[in-house]
Structure formats: C-alpha cells, structure tokens
Amino acid sequence: MKADQELPFHASSRSKIKQYLTIALYNDLKTLRTPSGYTLDQAITSGIENPDSSIGIYAGDMESYDCFAPVLLPIIEDYHRLNPGWSHKPGLQEAVLPDLDPEQTFIRSSRIRVARNLCGFPFSGNMNPDQRLALEKRVKHLFKNLSEKLSGTYTSFTDLDEKQFNALLEKGLAFRKGDRFMASAGINRDYPLGRGIFISRDNVVRIWVNEEDHLRIIAQSQGGDLAYVFNRLIQIVRALEDKLDFAFDPKKGFLTACPTNIGTAMRAGVHIHLKQLEKKRSLLEAITRAYHLQIRGTDGEKTAVEKAVFDISNARRLDISANTIVKDLHKGLQAIIQAERNL
Ligand code: DAR
C-alpha cells in the first residue's frame, strides 16, 4: 500500500489491528520482512478482508513477534488486559481438584488444549506444502515412539476418502478447514495436505497437526473431572516437549499464530447445560466476568448456544500459570453450578 492513503480497513471494523495500526506505524513496518519473508501486509490481510475481525492480525513465524512488535505489543497488552511488568508464568503441575459434577447433571464434557508451534518452521499461515509435510513427518515419527501408556494412532487426512473423513468428523475426531479469518491468513492453504490427527488409545488425548497452529494438544472427557483431563494433558505435553523445541519467549510464553493464544496457549473449558441461567444471561455473565471466564456458543468461537449448552472457558492465557487458570475455572464453575441450582 502507498504511504499516505488510509489503510483499507472497513469503516465498520472494530478490530484491534485497525485501532493500533496508524499510518505512521504502517509506514515504519511495511518494508520489514521476518527471516521467512513474512510481511506486515500478509499479517493484516485477515483483518482487512474480514471487517468483523476482533483482532485482525496473525503471526507468520515466531520472529513476527519481534519484527512487528510496535503494533503487536499494544494489541497483546490490550487483549490480554496486562498490567505493567507482565510476563509469562511457566509451569504445568498435576492438579488435585474434586470432580465438579459427579452426577453429570450439568457438565457434559471437560476439554483442555494447548497450542504449540515448532521452532524451525514458519507458522501455519506462512507454510508451503513441503514445510507442512515435513512438519507432519517430524511429529508422526514422534507419535510412533511414544511410551506404551501414551501411545495411539496418527491419521493423515489425505489417507482418508470422504466417507472415512466424515466418519471421523462426526465423532469429533477430525477438524475441518478453518474459518474465513483463517482462510484470509493463509492457514487453510493446501488443506487437507499435511493435516491429521493423533488419537490416544482411550480417545482422551487428541493432537491436531497443522491446523491454526502446528499442534493443538487436547485432552477431553465426559463430565466435570477437570483435574483428570488436565493431568492427562500434562503427561502428553511433557512427552512432546522432551523431543521438540517449541516457539517460546520467556516474557510472551508459547508463541502462536494468533496473538490471543500466546502465554500458556491454553484454553480450558467445559460444555455445561444451564437451563435456568440461560434465562438469566446477565447473572451468568456477571459470574463469568468475576472469575475471568469467557462464554462461547456450543460449537465454540463465534457460534450460537444450542439447547442451553454453553462453552465456558478461561479468558486469560498470559501472565497467569496454567494451574491458576484451571483453579480459577474450577472455582468459577462451582459458582455457576451453585447459581444454577439456586434458580
Ligand atoms: N477470528 C480472528 C481471531 C480471533 C481469535 N481466535 C482464534 N485465534 N481462533 C479475529 O481477529 O477475530
């Protein structure tokens, strides 16, 4: 884009990138390239093409966080609501927490995921087909050599016909091509090439390969036993970090394609049936705010709530430890279940 014209964000856009990328800043950054050749224009394409973006910028590699720091840092400090002196809080320790809902009256399922990206590869929106296949090959080899306790199977989506893929999808054991925000960011390019999923023998652990990030490591189970799910996640993450170098910065934590996920890169949540609180949405929102939780629709981000089943998860990922996130979630869900019972 030329120096003096307005940046082409849509008039209706309220994205963080539109808010923080001034013309002056754009002119300072527009000619910079990261070592993989990633540019600011590539980084903001999604926010330009999707006026309803909340953030509107994606990193193309770990170096993007330094190269475009003048615009990324204000966005990170705003989105993550960080206080001065903020910094990633490391550590993943086994948790001991009572099952939130042993009778499974409210909580349908618990799910905790972390995003991880491998050093030495560009991030998902900035990969060519060979790099995606090389990353998949690297992690496939690792999955094959996991201990007996952690073992499972890896399936490459390109090895499946449509019927087999849809069967996995229906069981929640595959992932579709990303949304239009990810499409604009290049994350969906060449899909399903290099994409696939690792599933542990008991189905509790799944690892998505080459989705929005290189790895989305997920543990999930029916019911509200958060500690069980968290501890299963810790086991597989520890096994992987023994063998892989993850994109990491001591202050920003684990680096991800979207700046909303950096830090612990963890989203811990439940699907919970709140028949009464659905009719008292302001009360539910007050409780989730108090415990730094966020409400999503039944099928996750930017989806509707179906049959009063809410996706409730942590809002904070950075400047807070993974264990504190899980403890806060546990406390917040206890308060929500109490409020639901009272109604
Ligand atoms: N949809 C993009 C990213 C928002 C955060 N969610 C992610 N990373 N899945 C936006 O700018 O709204």
Boltz pocket constraint, residues with backbone or C-beta under 6 A from the ligand:
constraints:
  - pocket:
      binder: B
      contacts: [[A, 52], [A, 53], [A, 54], [A, 55], [A, 56], [A, 57], [A, 181], [A, 212], [A, 258], [A, 260], [A, 261], [A, 301]]
      max_distance: 6.0
